[in-house]
């Protein structure tokens, strides 16, 4: 069954609702330029709002790994999502590391394969890779879709999480086409940047799970 992350949650109420709607994880965005940015002190209340089996995941851009892990330890995060061109020089264990890649062409997929192979050689294989759309100057949450046609059958040796422009209207097609291990949504379930719409969240989870179930039964 597909795993679902609701990313860019900014309030305890939205975090709890995402969990109650069936999300496997919620993303806490620590990138200051994002409209979904939260500070570590604000994030603490969001983590406290989550039930035991919903994983909080930190999203970081350009933050040194040692600082990433310090924040993750402080807040009790399960995983860390980073945007880096190169594999980590230090071991992010015990946090599940999910490097994110903005892909626009086949060269982007080659880069992911090289990244994973290099990390694995240092015994730092990622827990998964997240594939987002490429939009110049933007780091996720853009509402633009990733190149699904390139991702059909793509296997970098670790699970693939699909992000980028997923909505109520297209998530079923995305799941059927790409067959990702997981999906990640931010703007597609919002009423405004950083404000999750409870109805959209619940419907998104339901549609994605149903599409996954039908795909797996074939």
C-alpha positions as CSV (number, residue, x, y, z in Angstrom):
1,X,0.0,0.0,0.0
2,X,1.3,3.4,-0.9
3,X,2.7,5.7,1.8
4,X,1.5,9.3,2.0
5,X,3.2,12.4,3.4
6,X,1.3,15.6,3.9
7,X,4.1,18.2,3.6
8,X,4.3,21.8,4.8
9,X,2.0,21.5,7.8
10,X,2.2,24.6,9.9
11,X,-0.3,24.2,12.8
12,X,-0.9,21.4,15.4
13,X,-4.5,21.2,14.2
14,X,-3.4,20.5,10.6
15,X,-0.8,18.0,11.8
16,X,-3.4,16.1,13.8
17,X,-6.0,16.1,11.1
18,X,-3.5,14.8,8.5
19,X,-2.7,11.9,10.8
20,X,-6.4,11.2,11.5
21,X,-7.0,11.2,7.8
22,X,-4.5,8.4,7.3
23,X,-1.3,10.1,6.4
24,X,1.8,8.1,7.2
25,X,4.0,11.2,7.7
26,X,3.8,14.9,7.9
27,X,6.5,17.3,6.6
28,X,7.8,20.2,8.7
29,X,9.4,22.8,6.5
30,X,12.5,24.4,7.9
31,X,13.4,26.4,4.7
32,X,13.0,30.1,5.6
33,X,12.1,31.1,2.0
34,X,9.1,28.7,2.0
35,X,5.6,30.0,2.7
36,X,5.3,26.9,4.9
37,X,8.3,27.6,7.0
38,X,8.2,26.8,10.7
39,X,10.9,27.3,13.3
40,X,12.1,24.5,15.5
41,X,10.2,26.0,18.5
42,X,7.0,26.2,16.4
43,X,7.6,22.6,15.1
44,X,7.7,21.2,18.6
45,X,3.9,21.8,19.0
46,X,3.2,20.1,15.7
47,X,5.2,17.0,16.7
48,X,3.5,16.9,20.1
49,X,0.1,16.8,18.2
50,X,0.9,13.7,16.3
51,X,-0.2,10.2,17.3
52,X,2.4,7.5,18.0
53,X,2.6,6.0,14.5
54,X,2.6,9.1,12.3
55,X,6.2,10.1,11.4
56,X,7.3,13.7,11.6
57,X,9.8,14.5,8.8
58,X,11.9,17.6,8.6
59,X,12.5,19.3,5.3
60,X,15.8,21.2,4.9
61,X,17.5,23.2,2.2
62,X,21.1,24.1,2.4
63,X,21.4,23.3,6.1
64,X,24.6,21.5,7.2
65,X,23.9,17.9,8.0
66,X,25.2,18.2,11.5
67,X,22.7,21.0,12.2
68,X,19.9,19.0,10.5
69,X,20.5,16.0,12.8
70,X,20.7,18.3,15.8
71,X,17.3,19.7,15.0
72,X,15.9,16.2,14.3
73,X,17.2,15.0,17.6
74,X,15.8,18.0,19.5
75,X,12.3,17.4,18.0
76,X,12.3,13.6,17.8
77,X,11.9,13.5,14.1
78,X,11.8,10.2,12.3
79,X,13.3,11.4,9.0
80,X,15.0,14.2,7.3
81,X,14.5,15.4,3.7
82,X,17.3,17.4,2.2
83,X,18.1,19.0,-1.1
84,X,21.8,18.3,-1.8
85,X,23.8,17.7,-4.9
86,X,26.1,15.3,-3.2
87,X,25.7,12.4,-0.8
88,X,26.2,13.3,2.9
89,X,29.7,13.4,4.2
90,X,28.5,12.3,7.6
91,X,26.1,9.5,8.6
92,X,22.5,10.8,9.2
93,X,21.6,7.6,11.2
94,X,19.4,7.1,13.2
95,X,17.3,9.4,11.1
96,X,15.8,8.1,7.8
97,X,17.5,10.2,5.1
98,X,15.4,11.2,2.1
99,X,17.3,13.2,-0.4
100,X,15.1,15.2,-2.8
101,X,15.8,15.8,-6.4
102,X,14.2,18.3,-8.8
103,X,14.0,16.4,-12.1
104,X,13.4,17.8,-15.6
105,X,15.0,15.2,-17.9
106,X,16.8,11.8,-18.1
107,X,20.0,13.3,-16.9
108,X,18.3,14.0,-13.6
109,X,17.6,10.3,-13.2
110,X,21.2,9.5,-14.0
111,X,22.2,11.9,-11.2
112,X,19.9,10.1,-8.7
113,X,21.4,6.7,-9.6
114,X,25.0,8.1,-9.2
115,X,24.0,9.7,-5.9
116,X,22.5,6.5,-4.4
117,X,25.4,4.4,-5.6
118,X,27.9,6.8,-4.0
119,X,26.0,6.9,-0.8
120,X,25.7,3.1,-0.7
121,X,29.4,2.8,-1.2
122,X,29.9,4.8,2.1
123,X,27.3,2.7,3.9
124,X,24.9,5.6,3.8
125,X,22.3,4.4,1.4
126,X,19.2,6.7,1.5
127,X,16.0,5.4,3.1
128,X,14.2,6.6,-0.1
129,X,14.6,9.3,-2.8
130,X,12.0,12.0,-3.4
131,X,11.5,13.2,-6.9
132,X,10.0,16.7,-7.4
133,X,9.4,18.9,-10.4
134,X,12.1,21.3,-11.6
135,X,11.1,24.9,-11.3
136,X,13.9,27.4,-11.5
137,X,14.5,29.2,-8.2
138,X,11.9,27.2,-6.3
139,X,12.4,24.3,-3.9
140,X,9.2,22.3,-3.8
141,X,5.6,23.3,-3.2
142,X,5.3,24.8,-6.6
143,X,2.2,23.0,-7.9
144,X,4.1,21.8,-11.0
145,X,4.1,18.1,-11.8
146,X,7.3,16.0,-12.1
147,X,7.9,14.3,-15.5
148,X,5.9,11.1,-14.8
149,X,6.6,9.6,-18.2
150,X,10.4,9.5,-17.3
151,X,9.7,7.8,-14.0
152,X,7.8,4.7,-15.3
153,X,9.9,1.8,-14.3
154,X,12.6,3.9,-12.7
155,X,14.5,2.0,-9.9
156,X,17.4,3.8,-8.3
157,X,17.8,0.9,-5.8
158,X,15.8,2.6,-3.0
159,X,12.1,3.4,-2.7
160,X,10.8,6.3,-4.8
161,X,8.6,9.0,-3.4
162,X,6.7,11.1,-6.0
163,X,6.1,14.8,-5.3
164,X,5.4,17.8,-7.5
165,X,1.9,19.2,-8.3
166,X,-0.1,16.3,-7.0
167,X,-3.8,17.1,-6.6
168,X,-7.2,15.5,-6.0
169,X,-7.6,15.5,-9.8
170,X,-4.4,13.8,-10.8
171,X,-3.1,11.7,-7.9
172,X,-4.9,8.6,-9.1
173,X,-3.3,8.9,-12.5
174,X,0.1,9.6,-10.9
175,X,-0.1,6.4,-8.8
176,X,-1.2,4.3,-11.7
177,X,1.5,5.6,-14.1
178,X,4.5,5.9,-11.8
179,X,3.7,3.3,-9.2
180,X,5.8,5.0,-6.5
181,X,6.5,3.6,-3.1
182,X,5.2,6.9,-1.6
183,X,3.7,10.3,-2.5
184,X,4.2,13.7,-1.1
185,X,1.7,16.6,-1.3
186,X,1.8,20.2,-0.1
187,X,0.0,22.8,-2.2
188,X,-2.5,20.3,-3.7
189,X,-4.3,20.0,-0.4
190,X,-4.3,23.7,0.7
191,X,-6.8,26.5,0.9
192,X,-3.8,28.9,1.0
193,X,0.0,28.4,1.2
194,X,0.7,26.8,4.5
195,X,-3.0,26.3,5.4
196,X,-4.2,22.7,4.8
197,X,-7.8,22.1,3.8
198,X,-9.2,19.2,5.9
199,X,-11.6,18.1,3.2
200,X,-8.9,18.1,0.5
201,X,-6.5,16.2,2.8
202,X,-9.1,13.5,3.6
203,X,-10.1,13.1,0.0
204,X,-6.6,13.0,-1.3
205,X,-5.6,10.2,1.1
206,X,-8.7,8.3,0.1
207,X,-8.2,8.7,-3.6
208,X,-4.5,7.7,-3.4
209,X,-5.2,4.6,-1.3
210,X,-8.0,3.4,-3.6
211,X,-5.8,4.0,-6.7
212,X,-2.9,2.1,-5.1
213,X,-5.2,-0.8,-4.1
214,X,-6.5,-1.1,-7.6
215,X,-3.0,-0.9,-9.1
216,X,-1.6,-3.6,-6.8
217,X,-4.5,-6.0,-7.5
218,X,-3.7,-6.0,-11.2
